[in-house]
């Protein structure tokens, strides 16, 4: 009876372990396939015809695809920076509001999270049309800012609430001004939350397709829209080569952040 109960008790652990392995395989197998097929010599993305790096050369000469990549990178950097700054100011402002003010402010700030993005895109397009504003990089960044700002605010506000308010009060008693307290106390304590917010907002902006469809104009075609337009003529392993480079870039960033975090932990342990 005891051995049977023990086997029954270990059954959920085994099932959970296999489910975890299945989820990991489901997530990473497509990435591995993209990397492998980027070295495919065939003109078809699904048929292997031998090892070749010629699609990386084709990618380097595809000016339209590289221009779309540049637009996505610029829009991502600008919108992520503005969203992170907006999240920081929102966190500092909410700390000075009362309970009712915080509830009203947070409700209006996080409202875009529950509204379908296509509705937000149509609304912004209507606003730009009413103002007779031309669609371009500015409208694209504003559209991405509407999408990314709530996520940045969630991260930064949560981190700001965890700060000890006595630190800011002690600095004020010692004669530090508002900007000195922000530069010497608040920003160093929130640097990890700000970095996480920026990276998340950049990722959301870089892969956005719905808002980019409504707020992008001539000359501001983003990479997702460009790839989507290629579906009409057929994808080539050139897209796999681009995906491999993006995966490599992401891996380098994650590896660098992980090594820095490990180095900081080792230094703290020694001290």
C-alpha positions, -999 to 999 in steps of 0.1 A, spaced: 0 0 0 28 24 9 47 18 -24 15 22 -43 8 55 -26 43 66 -33 40 58 -70 7 78 -70 23 107 -53 51 108 -78 28 106 -108 18 143 -108 55 153 -107 63 130 -137 34 144 -157 44 180 -148 80 173 -159 69 159 -193 46 188 -198 74 212 -191 96 194 -216 68 195 -242 63 232 -237 100 239 -241 102 218 -273 71 235 -286 86 270 -280 122 263 -293 118 238 -321 105 265 -345 134 287 -337 158 259 -344 141 252 -377 144 288 -387 181 288 -380 187 255 -399 167 266 -429 185 299 -431 214 279 -445 192 261 -470 204 263 -506 169 258 -520 146 286 -531 119 271 -510 117 276 -472 106 240 -465 127 219 -489 163 212 -479 188 213 -509 221 215 -492 241 238 -470 247 274 -482 251 309 -469 239 326 -500 207 339 -484 227 361 -461 242 377 -491 207 382 -506 196 397 -474 225 422 -474 214 434 -508 176 436 -501 172 473 -496 135 472 -490 138 446 -463 167 464 -446 148 497 -448 118 481 -431 142 467 -404 155 502 -399 121 517 -395 111 491 -370 143 496 -350 139 534 -350 102 532 -340 110 506 -313 139 527 -298 119 559 -297 86 545 -285 103 523 -259 123 553 -245 92 575 -244 71 548 -228 97 541 -201 100 578 -193 62 580 -192 61 550 -169 86 566 -146 68 599 -145 35 581 -139 50 561 -110 63 593 -94 30 611 -100 9 583 -85 30 583 -54 18 618 -47 -19 611 -53 -46 600 -29 -64 567 -31 -92 580 -53 -67 598 -75 -46 567 -79 -76 546 -88 -88 571 -114 -53 576 -129 -44 540 -131 -78 531 -146 -73 556 -174 -37 546 -179 -43 509 -182 -75 512 -202 -57 505 -236 -48 470 -222 -84 459 -223 -94 477 -255 -88 457 -287 -58 471 -305 -77 473 -338 -101 497 -321 -72 519 -309 -57 519 -344 -90 530 -360 -94 557 -333 -59 571 -338 -64 570 -376 -96 590 -372 -78 615 -350 -50 620 -375 -75 623 -403 -95 650 -383 -63 669 -376 -52 664 -412 -19 651 -400 3 631 -425 11 596 -416 48 589 -410 73 582 -383 56 605 -358 22 589 -362 38 555 -361 57 562 -328 26 577 -313 6 546 -322 32 523 -307 34 546 -276 -3 540 -270 4 502 -270 36 502 -250 30 528 -223 6 507 -202 32 479 -200 59 503 -190 37 518 -164 29 484 -149 65 475 -145 78 508 -132 49 516 -109 52 482 -93 90 487 -87 84 522 -75 59 511 -49 85 487 -35 109 515 -27 114 527 8 99 562 10 121 571 40 151 572 16 136 601 -3 125 618 28 160 615 44 176 629 12 152 658 13 161 665 50 198 665 40 191 693 15 188 673 -18 165 689 -44 139 670 -64 163 664 -94 191 653 -71 169 628 -54 157 615 -88 193 612 -101 210 599 -70 183 577 -54 153 570 -75 169 562 -108 197 539 -94 171 519 -74 148 516 -104 175 509 -131 166 472 -134 129 479 -137 136 507 -163 157 483 -183 131 456 -182 104 481 -192 125 494 -221 133 459 -234 97 448 -232 84 479 -249 110 476 -277 100 440 -283 63 449 -284 69 478 -307 93 459 -330 68 431 -336 37 452 -338 16 448 -369 -20 460 -361 -12 495 -349 15 498 -376 -11 491 -403 -32 521 -392 -6 546 -382 23 539 -407 26 560 -438 46 560 -470 82 552 -463 75 539 -428 67 503 -436 78 482 -406 95 448 -408 64 428 -398 43 446 -425 70 440 -451 72 403 -442 35 400 -443 34 416 -478 59 390 -490 34 362 -483 16 372 -515 47 364 -536 61 336 -514 87 336 -487 123 326 -493 150 315 -469 161 351 -469 134 356 -442 149 328 -422 184 344 -425 169 376 -411 152 357 -383 184 340 -374 203 373 -371 175 386 -349 176 355 -327 214 359 -325 211 395 -315 185 387 -288 207 358 -275 237 382 -272 217 407 -252 203 380 -229 237 365 -225 253 399 -217 226 407 -192 230 372 -176 267 375 -173 264 410 -158 239 397 -132 261 367 -124 291 390 -119 271 412 -96 259 382 -75 295 369 -72 307 403 -61 279 405 -35 288 370 -22 324 379 -18 316 410 2 
